């Protein structure tokens, strides 16, 4: 099988590419940055996916599945410029890829797009399966448009999957952001910390993408998260078992004043569960947070 990965040099992309290579897949990476891995089965092109006029048909020769992981980091101040970059790097890139694929004589069979737990907005105690409605806020709007562009692949005969990804635990990503203050011996909880926090280990997210590629029964949105979400306070407490720090509790309003809508990333309550994956008997390697943190931080 041959898989093309948009954004394949990023946080998830490099791990997914390595996993697919170990499964004897051929992998083509399209990214603005050079691939950090090399293999006889890997081809990498440096390309800006926001410039479709520079796309080449040869990149898609023999490709069975396209996986688009492109997306600007959301852990930043959401200025007007940042919002446009967050939107374009997801929604516009999907549009560019689908438009290009639509004109290919031989098309891939599968188009898989990243999406995010942010689709659901702030849902309190509600258990969120794939049938839950879209929430409110900027991230929810981005995710909806992101997924709508991905589903247009179905108009050209491709199976389309949208992977609603929880924060990924790996060496980098959200853990890198959240543990910066640990260097100074402190960490923060805003408000009571009772909001639900969904998560997924890197080993499981790459296996989920592979599962979506090979399983013909998967289409539409798929929740990519551990079956065991935790309260945010519990997440911080378990993290402190591996990185010692004193908890400082601050009012949530302070974070909202400082970061404005960007604060949604850590304040929203999202009790997401992987309903479609469990129905198809997907086996998680790291269903429990403590095991996932141990594998990430100590191995």
N, C-alpha and C positions, 0 to 999 in steps of 0.2 A: 504494500500500500504506500502511496505517496501523499504526503501531507504538506500543505503550504501554511506557514504560520505568520500572520501579520503581527508585528510587535514581538517577534520571536527572540529578541535579545534582552527583553525586559525581565522583571522579577519572576513572573510565572513562566514566561516564554522559554527562557533558557533551560529551566527544569523540565518543561514539557518536551522540548526538543530532544534532550538527553534521554528521557523516558521512551519516547517514540523510537529513537535510534536503537535502544536496547531491545525493542520489540521488532527489530528488523524492518522498520519503516524507512523509506527515503523521506528526507525532510528538506524543504526549501524555506528559508527565512527571508522576510521582507521587513527591514527596520532601518531607522535613521542611523543606527549605531552598528558597528561591526560585531558579529557574533563572538561571544566569549568562549565558545566551544568549537572543536573541530572534529571532523570524522569523514571517512570516505563517503558516507551516505548523506552528508550534509552539504547543501549549497546555500550560500548566503549572498543577498544583494542589499546594498545600501541604497535606500530609496525613501523619499518623503511620500507617504500614502495620501497626503493632501494635494498631490500634484498628479492627477490621473493621466494627464497628457504625456507623462513620462513612463507610464506602465508599458510592459512588454509582454506579448503573448507567450513568449518562450518560458516565462516564469511559471505558467500554468500548464505546460505540456505534461500530460500524463498524470496530473494531480487528481486524486480521488476526493480529498476533503480539504476545505479551507477553514482554518481556525483564526479568527481575528481577535487578538488580545490587546490591540492598540488602545492607548488611553493615557492622557496626562494625569499625573499624580493629583489627587483631590486634597491631599493634606497640605493646603496652602491657603492664603487669604483669597477669598473669592472676589477679587476685583472684577471690573467689567472685562478687562483683558483676559484674566484667568478663566472666567466663565466661558468666554468664547473659545478658548483653547481646550477646556474640558469638553465642551459640546462638540467642536469640530473633530477632535482627536478620536471621538467615539462615533457620533452620529454621521458626520460627513465622510469619515473613512469607510464606514459600512456602506454608505451610499456609493462611494467611488468604486469599491470592490464589486458590489452587485452590478452596477452599471457596466463595468468592464466585462465581468463574467457573462452578462446577458448577450454580448456580441461574439463570444467564443463559439467556434464550430463544435468543439468537443468540450463540454462543460464538466466541472466536478459534480459529484453526486451529493455532496454534503456541504452545508455552510453552517459553521458553529461560531457564534459570537459570544464574547464575554458580556455579561450584564452584572448587576450588583444588588445586594440586599437593600440598597437605597431605594429601589423600586417601591418598597412598601411604606416608606415614610415612618412616622412615629405611631406605632400601633399598640402601645401599652402591653397588656397581658394576653392579647390575642395570639393564638397559635397560627402561624403563617405557613400555609401550604401554597402550592403554585396557583391555586384558584383565588387567593385573596386579592382584593382590588388594589389598584395603585394608590399610593399615599399622596401626601402634599409635600411641596418643597422643591427646590431646584434639582436635587439629585433624583427625585422621583420623576420629574419631567424629562431629565436627560435619559434615564433608564427606559422610559416608555418610548421615546423617539428612537433610541439606540436599538431596541428590540423590534420596533416597527420596520426600520430599514432592513434589519436582518431577515425578517419574515418575507420580505419581497423576493427573496431567493426562491421561494416556493412557486412564484409565477413562472419560473424558468425550469421547473422540474427538480429542484434540489430539495433534499430534506433539510429543514432549518431548525437549529436548537439554540436557545438563548440561556446561557449558564449564569444564573443569578448568584454571584459569588459573595460569600461572607468574607470578612477580614482573614487573610491568609497568614498562618503562623509559619515563618521560615526565617532564615538568617538575612534579615532586611525587612522591608515592608513596614507594617504597622508596629511590629515589636521594636524595630529600631527607633521609630518615632516615640513610642510610649516609654522606652527605657532610658531615654536621654537624661531625664532628671535623676535616675537611679545612681548616676555617677556622683551626684551630690548628696546621696543618702536619703532622698525624699521621692515620693510619688503622690499623685493627686487623685482625689475622687470629688466629682462635682455633684452637689446635692447629696441625696442619700445613697446614690449608686445602685438603686433598685431596678434601673432600666435593664432590659434583657439584652445580652450581647451574644450574637451568633458568631461562629468562628469555624475555620477549617485548617487542617494541617497541610503543608505543601505536598507531602507524599500522597495524600488523598485527593487533592484538587487535580493533580496531573493524571491520576488514575480515573477520575471522573471525566475529564476531557476525553481520554482514550475510550472510556465506556460509552460516551455519547457518540463517538465516531463509529464504533463497531456495532452498537446495538440499534437495530432497525426500528425498535419499538419506541425509541425516544424522539420526541419532536416538541417544539414549542418551549416554554420556559421550564427550566430545571433548577431547583434549589440546590446549590452546592454549599453544604454546611454540615457540620457535625450533627448527629441526631440529638446531641445534648447541649443546647445553649445554656448559658449561665448568666446570673446577674453580674453587672459590671463590677460590683464590689467583690464578688467571689472571684472574678477573673484577676483582679489586682491582688487579692489575698493569695491566690495560688501562684501568681507570678513572683510574689515576695518570698516564696519558699525557695526560689532559685537565685533571686537577686534581692538582697536585703535592702530595705528602705522603710522609712517612717511615712505613714499615710498622713497627708494634710487634706482635710475636708474643706472645700470651698463652696460657696453658694453657686448654683448653676448660672445665676444671673450675671455673675462676674465673667464667666466664660463667654456668655452671649454678648456682653458689652465689648469684650476684647476681640472676639473672632466673628461676631455677628452670626450670619447664617452658617458659616463654616462649623460652628459649634455643634450643628446637627449630627455630625459624624460620630461624636462620642456621647451625645445626650439622648438621641432617639432610642426608643425601646423597640427592639425587633426580635421577636421570638420565632425565628424561622426554623422550619424542619424540612428535611429532604424527602418529602412524601413520594415523589416519583422514583427516586433511587431505591428507597427501602421496598417499595412495591415490586421492584425488579430484582430485589435481593442483592443489591450492591453491598460489598463487604468493606467496611471502613477499617483501615489499619489503626487509626487513632480516633476512636469515638469519644474518649475521655480527655478532658482538658489537661489534667496533670501529666498524663502520658505524652501528650502532644508537646507540652512545654519542656518536659524532660528531654525528649528526643531533639528538640530544637536548640535548647540552651546548654545541654551537657554532653551531647554526642558529637 
